[in-house]
Amino acid sequence: MKSGLKYYVACCDKVASDDQGGVLAGGAVSMSGPGDGFYPVSIQYNEKDEIVAFLIDFFGEDEEE
């Protein structure tokens, strides 16, 4: 199996889990909910300018809670 297909299958397995996402070597994957689209992302950096946290806002500004 080609490495790209293996990674795709690993991502699908994470999304299909009870957690609906997770962390893999090389990144993270998550279920977005109803449909795909553009979601605002906030990123936090440490003093070495490395990414240490991120937040994907799946609710957006227009959604009511």
LINUR-V251310 format. One record per residue. N is the residue number from 1. RES is the residue in one letter. PHI is phi in degrees with one decimal (999 if undefined). NEAR is the number of other C-alpha atoms within 12 Angstrom. Layout:
# LINUR-V251310
n=N res=RES phi=PHI near=NEAR
n=N res=RES phi=PHI near=NEAR
This chain:
# LINUR-V251310
n=1 res=M phi=999 near=8
n=2 res=K phi=-68.1 near=8
n=3 res=S phi=-62.2 near=9
n=4 res=G phi=-62.2 near=10
n=5 res=L phi=-68.6 near=11
n=6 res=K phi=-61.7 near=14
n=7 res=Y phi=-66.3 near=20
n=8 res=Y phi=-59.7 near=19
n=9 res=V phi=-63.7 near=17
n=10 res=A phi=-62.9 near=24
n=11 res=C phi=-63.6 near=25
n=12 res=C phi=-61.0 near=21
n=13 res=D phi=-62.3 near=21
n=14 res=K phi=-65.1 near=22
n=15 res=V phi=-68.6 near=22
n=16 res=A phi=-79.3 near=17
n=17 res=S phi=-74.6 near=15
n=18 res=D phi=-60.5 near=11
n=19 res=D phi=-77.6 near=13
n=20 res=Q phi=56.5 near=18
n=21 res=G phi=158.3 near=21
n=22 res=G phi=168.2 near=21
n=23 res=V phi=-107.4 near=18
n=24 res=L phi=-123.8 near=19
n=25 res=A phi=-60.1 near=11
n=26 res=G phi=98.6 near=11
n=27 res=G phi=160.8 near=16
n=28 res=A phi=-133.3 near=22
n=29 res=V phi=-137.9 near=25
n=30 res=S phi=-151.4 near=26
n=31 res=M phi=-76.7 near=23
n=32 res=S phi=-90.7 near=19
n=33 res=G phi=100.3 near=14
n=34 res=P phi=-74.3 near=8
n=35 res=G phi=83.7 near=9
n=36 res=D phi=-95.8 near=10
n=37 res=G phi=175.2 near=14
n=38 res=F phi=-92.6 near=12
n=39 res=Y phi=-125.4 near=17
n=40 res=P phi=-63.1 near=14
n=41 res=V phi=-125.4 near=14
n=42 res=S phi=-110.8 near=14
n=43 res=I phi=-123.0 near=15
n=44 res=Q phi=-112.7 near=15
n=45 res=Y phi=-113.7 near=12
n=46 res=N phi=-92.7 near=11
n=47 res=E phi=-66.3 near=8
n=48 res=K phi=-92.9 near=8
n=49 res=D phi=63.3 near=10
n=50 res=E phi=-98.9 near=11
n=51 res=I phi=-72.1 near=14
n=52 res=V phi=-117.7 near=13
n=53 res=A phi=-162.6 near=14
n=54 res=F phi=-148.9 near=16
n=55 res=L phi=-132.5 near=17
n=56 res=I phi=-105.4 near=20
n=57 res=D phi=-90.0 near=19
n=58 res=F phi=-75.7 near=23
n=59 res=F phi=-85.2 near=18
n=60 res=G phi=71.7 near=16
n=61 res=E phi=-75.6 near=10
n=62 res=D phi=-83.7 near=9
n=63 res=E phi=-78.2 near=8
n=64 res=E phi=-94.6 near=7
n=65 res=E phi=-90.8 near=7
